[in-house]
Amino acid sequence: MRCRIQSVSATLVAVVAIAATAISAPATFTYGTIQSSCAPWDGPAIGITLTNEPAQCKRTSEPFISIGIWRGLPVQAGQVVKFDLGSDVGFASRCKKEGNCERAQSGTITFDRYEEGSGASGRYEFHFKGEQTLSGTFDVKWCQERVICG
Protein backbone atom coordinates (compact mmCIF):
# COMPACT_ATOMS: atom_id res chain seq x y z
CA MET A 1 0.00 0.00 0.00
CA ARG A 2 2.82 2.39 0.78
CA CYS A 3 4.38 1.98 -2.68
CA ARG A 4 1.05 2.69 -4.28
CA ILE A 5 0.68 6.00 -2.40
CA GLN A 6 4.18 7.06 -3.45
CA SER A 7 3.38 6.17 -7.05
CA VAL A 8 0.14 8.17 -6.98
CA SER A 9 1.98 11.04 -5.29
CA ALA A 10 4.70 11.06 -7.96
CA THR A 11 2.06 11.00 -10.70
CA LEU A 12 0.20 13.90 -9.08
CA VAL A 13 3.41 15.95 -8.87
CA ALA A 14 4.10 15.29 -12.56
CA VAL A 15 0.56 16.33 -13.58
CA VAL A 16 0.77 19.54 -11.52
CA ALA A 17 4.19 20.36 -13.06
CA ILE A 18 2.84 19.86 -16.59
CA ALA A 19 -0.23 21.99 -15.86
CA ALA A 20 1.89 24.77 -14.35
CA THR A 21 4.14 24.78 -17.41
CA ALA A 22 1.12 25.02 -19.74
CA ILE A 23 -0.36 27.88 -17.73
CA SER A 24 2.86 29.89 -17.44
CA ALA A 25 4.02 29.33 -21.03
CA PRO A 26 3.91 32.66 -22.87
CA ALA A 27 1.50 33.02 -25.74
CA THR A 28 2.98 33.27 -29.21
CA PHE A 29 1.43 36.01 -31.30
CA THR A 30 2.35 34.97 -34.84
CA TYR A 31 -0.93 35.53 -36.73
CA GLY A 32 -2.98 38.62 -37.25
CA THR A 33 -4.23 41.42 -39.44
CA ILE A 34 -2.97 44.77 -40.70
CA GLN A 35 -5.00 47.68 -42.01
CA SER A 36 -5.01 51.41 -42.59
CA SER A 37 -5.70 53.43 -39.46
CA CYS A 38 -5.46 56.97 -38.07
CA ALA A 39 -2.77 58.61 -35.94
CA PRO A 40 -3.74 60.49 -32.75
CA TRP A 41 -3.78 63.76 -34.73
CA ASP A 42 -5.91 62.15 -37.48
CA GLY A 43 -3.04 61.61 -39.91
CA PRO A 44 -2.46 58.28 -41.69
CA ALA A 45 -1.30 55.24 -39.73
CA ILE A 46 -1.34 51.47 -39.86
CA GLY A 47 -2.84 49.22 -37.23
CA ILE A 48 -1.66 45.67 -36.61
CA THR A 49 -3.37 43.10 -34.41
CA LEU A 50 -1.35 40.00 -33.50
CA THR A 51 -3.17 36.89 -32.27
CA ASN A 52 -2.48 33.29 -31.20
CA GLU A 53 -4.52 31.78 -34.03
CA PRO A 54 -5.32 32.71 -37.63
CA ALA A 55 -7.21 36.01 -37.52
CA GLN A 56 -10.19 37.28 -39.44
CA CYS A 57 -10.89 40.87 -40.40
CA LYS A 58 -13.26 42.59 -37.94
CA ARG A 59 -12.93 39.68 -35.48
CA THR A 60 -10.11 39.38 -32.95
CA SER A 61 -9.42 36.41 -30.70
CA GLU A 62 -8.16 37.11 -27.19
CA PRO A 63 -5.53 37.68 -25.91
CA PHE A 64 -3.91 39.86 -28.58
CA ILE A 65 -1.27 42.50 -29.23
CA SER A 66 -2.39 45.84 -30.66
CA ILE A 67 0.17 47.92 -32.59
CA GLY A 68 -0.13 51.37 -34.14
CA ILE A 69 2.51 53.00 -36.36
CA TRP A 70 2.12 56.54 -37.64
CA ARG A 71 5.66 57.76 -38.39
CA GLY A 72 7.90 56.56 -41.21
CA LEU A 73 5.01 55.74 -43.53
CA PRO A 74 4.70 54.20 -45.97
CA VAL A 75 6.43 51.20 -44.41
CA GLN A 76 9.03 49.44 -46.57
CA ALA A 77 10.41 45.89 -46.46
CA GLY A 78 13.51 45.92 -44.25
CA GLN A 79 12.26 48.86 -42.17
CA VAL A 80 12.80 48.82 -38.40
CA VAL A 81 10.37 50.78 -36.21
CA LYS A 82 11.62 51.58 -32.69
CA PHE A 83 9.53 53.27 -30.02
CA ASP A 84 9.36 54.00 -26.32
CA LEU A 85 6.94 55.81 -24.02
CA GLY A 86 8.40 59.22 -24.94
CA SER A 87 8.45 58.74 -28.71
CA ASP A 88 5.84 59.76 -31.24
CA VAL A 89 6.31 56.85 -33.64
CA GLY A 90 3.61 54.48 -32.47
CA PHE A 91 2.78 52.02 -29.71
CA ALA A 92 2.26 48.38 -28.82
CA SER A 93 -0.07 47.02 -26.15
CA ARG A 94 -0.79 43.51 -24.92
CA CYS A 95 -4.47 42.96 -24.31
CA LYS A 96 -6.14 40.24 -22.27
CA LYS A 97 -9.40 41.35 -23.86
CA GLU A 98 -10.79 44.45 -25.58
CA GLY A 99 -10.39 47.42 -23.22
CA ASN A 100 -8.00 45.58 -20.87
CA CYS A 101 -4.59 46.44 -22.32
CA GLU A 102 -1.11 47.30 -21.03
CA ARG A 103 1.10 49.55 -23.14
CA ALA A 104 4.69 48.46 -23.80
CA GLN A 105 7.39 50.74 -22.42
CA SER A 106 9.54 50.20 -25.50
CA GLY A 107 9.77 47.99 -28.52
CA THR A 108 11.04 47.18 -31.98
CA ILE A 109 9.19 45.94 -35.04
CA THR A 110 11.17 44.75 -38.06
CA PHE A 111 9.33 44.33 -41.35
CA ASP A 112 10.90 41.60 -43.49
CA ARG A 113 8.03 41.90 -45.98
CA TYR A 114 5.45 44.67 -46.40
CA GLU A 115 2.93 44.75 -49.22
CA GLU A 116 0.10 47.24 -48.81
CA GLY A 117 -3.15 45.55 -49.71
CA SER A 118 -1.64 42.07 -49.22
CA GLY A 119 0.13 41.68 -45.86
CA ALA A 120 3.35 41.84 -43.91
CA SER A 121 5.74 39.63 -41.98
CA GLY A 122 8.64 40.23 -39.65
CA ARG A 123 9.78 40.20 -36.05
CA TYR A 124 8.85 42.07 -32.89
CA GLU A 125 10.16 42.60 -29.37
CA PHE A 126 8.17 44.54 -26.77
CA HIS A 127 9.25 45.40 -23.21
CA PHE A 128 6.71 45.81 -20.41
CA LYS A 129 6.85 46.79 -16.72
CA GLY A 130 8.49 44.23 -14.49
CA GLU A 131 11.14 43.41 -17.11
CA GLN A 132 8.68 41.27 -19.07
CA THR A 133 9.43 40.87 -22.77
CA LEU A 134 7.26 39.54 -25.59
CA SER A 135 9.07 38.65 -28.78
CA GLY A 136 8.45 36.57 -31.85
CA THR A 137 7.74 36.56 -35.55
CA PHE A 138 4.52 37.51 -37.32
CA ASP A 139 2.76 37.02 -40.63
CA VAL A 140 -0.34 39.20 -41.00
CA LYS A 141 -2.89 39.58 -43.77
CA TRP A 142 -4.22 42.92 -45.02
CA CYS A 143 -7.80 43.81 -44.19
CA GLN A 144 -9.36 46.20 -46.69
CA GLU A 145 -11.36 48.77 -44.81
CA ARG A 146 -12.19 52.31 -45.80
CA VAL A 147 -10.65 54.67 -43.26
CA ILE A 148 -11.21 58.44 -43.23
CA CYS A 149 -9.02 60.37 -40.81
CA GLY A 150 -9.76 63.90 -39.75
Secondary structure, 3 states (H helix, E strand, C coil): CHHHHHHHHHHHHHHHHHHHHHHHCCCCCCEEEEEEEECCCCCEEEEEEEECCCCECCECCCCEEEEEECCCCCCCCCCEEEEECCCCCEEEEEEEECCEEEECCEEEEEEEEEECCCEEEEEEEEEEHHHEEEEEEEEEEECCCCCCCC
